[in-house]
Amino acid sequence: MSRAVLAHGAVGVLLLISAAVSRADQLQDEAAIRALQVRQAEAWNRHDAAAYAKLFTNDADVVNVVGWWWKGQAEIETKLKQAFSFVFAESTLTITEVSVKFLSPDIAVRTCHGR
């Protein structure tokens, strides 16, 4: 066998190993994202605005079910605390369906449906 064929074969094996590791990482990331939705529902159902807000990054944007747009972790906590005292006072969150789509190895979009 020539060195070129061996080198090509080694690159192919390396790509397969890389793809397998990448897929394993992606499965691990997806599991973490799905676990996050459980924590989200738990925090909501306790009406714990601080715990709920901590699930988001400091630069997060949230548009809620009534169309309010909250920007950043601090505003999410403040506005949600206020909302729990009136509009969401009796609310509960049950997430019934979660979809995770990876746009790149570092970016995923999670959509969920609930009631």
C-alpha positions in Angstrom: 0.0 0.0 0.0 1.3 3.5 -0.8 1.8 6.1 1.8 -0.9 8.3 0.2 -3.4 5.5 0.7 -2.3 4.9 4.2 -2.5 8.7 4.9 -5.9 8.9 3.4 -7.1 5.9 5.4 -5.7 7.5 8.6 -7.5 10.8 7.8 -10.8 8.8 7.3 -10.4 7.0 10.6 -9.6 10.3 12.3 -12.8 11.9 10.8 -14.8 8.9 11.9 -13.4 9.2 15.5 -14.0 13.0 15.4 -17.6 12.5 14.2 -18.2 9.9 16.9 -16.9 12.2 19.6 -18.8 15.1 18.2 -22.0 13.0 18.2 -21.4 11.8 21.8 -20.8 15.5 22.9 -24.0 16.5 21.1 -26.0 13.8 22.8 -24.6 14.9 26.2 -25.5 18.5 25.3 -29.0 17.6 24.3 -29.5 15.7 27.6 -28.4 18.8 29.5 -30.8 20.9 27.5 -33.7 18.6 28.2 -32.8 18.5 31.9 -32.9 22.3 31.9 -36.5 22.3 30.8 -37.3 20.2 33.9 -35.6 22.7 36.1 -37.5 25.5 34.3 -40.9 24.0 35.0 -39.9 23.2 38.7 -38.8 26.9 39.3 -41.9 28.2 37.6 -44.3 26.0 39.6 -42.6 27.1 42.8 -43.0 30.7 41.6 -39.3 31.1 42.2 -38.4 34.0 40.0 -34.7 34.0 41.1 -34.2 30.3 40.3 -36.0 30.7 37.0 -33.9 33.7 35.9 -30.7 31.8 36.8 -31.5 29.4 34.0 -30.8 32.1 31.5 -27.5 33.9 30.6 -27.0 37.6 31.6 -27.6 38.6 28.0 -30.7 36.5 27.4 -33.9 37.7 25.7 -37.2 36.2 26.7 -40.5 36.8 25.1 -43.2 35.2 27.3 -46.6 33.7 26.5 -48.3 37.1 26.7 -45.7 38.8 24.5 -43.7 40.7 27.2 -40.1 41.0 26.2 -37.6 40.8 29.0 -33.9 41.4 28.4 -31.2 40.0 30.6 -31.2 37.8 33.7 -31.8 40.6 36.1 -34.9 41.9 34.2 -36.2 38.4 33.8 -36.1 37.9 37.6 -37.6 41.4 38.4 -40.4 41.2 35.9 -41.2 37.6 36.6 -41.4 38.3 40.4 -43.9 41.0 39.6 -45.9 38.8 37.2 -46.1 36.0 39.8 -47.9 38.5 42.1 -50.7 39.1 39.6 -51.0 37.7 36.1 -49.2 34.4 36.8 -50.2 34.1 40.4 -52.1 30.8 39.9 -50.2 29.5 36.9 -48.3 26.2 36.5 -46.1 25.1 33.7 -46.2 21.7 32.2 -43.8 21.2 29.3 -45.3 18.5 27.0 -42.9 18.5 24.1 -39.3 19.5 23.6 -37.4 19.8 20.3 -33.6 20.4 20.2 -31.9 21.3 16.9 -28.2 22.0 16.7 -27.3 24.8 14.3 -23.6 24.2 14.9 -21.6 22.2 17.6 -21.9 25.3 19.8 -25.4 26.5 19.1 -28.7 24.8 19.7 -32.2 25.9 19.5 -34.7 24.5 22.0 -38.4 24.8 21.3 -41.0 23.5 23.7 -44.7 23.3 24.0 -46.6 23.2 27.2 -49.6 24.2 29.0 
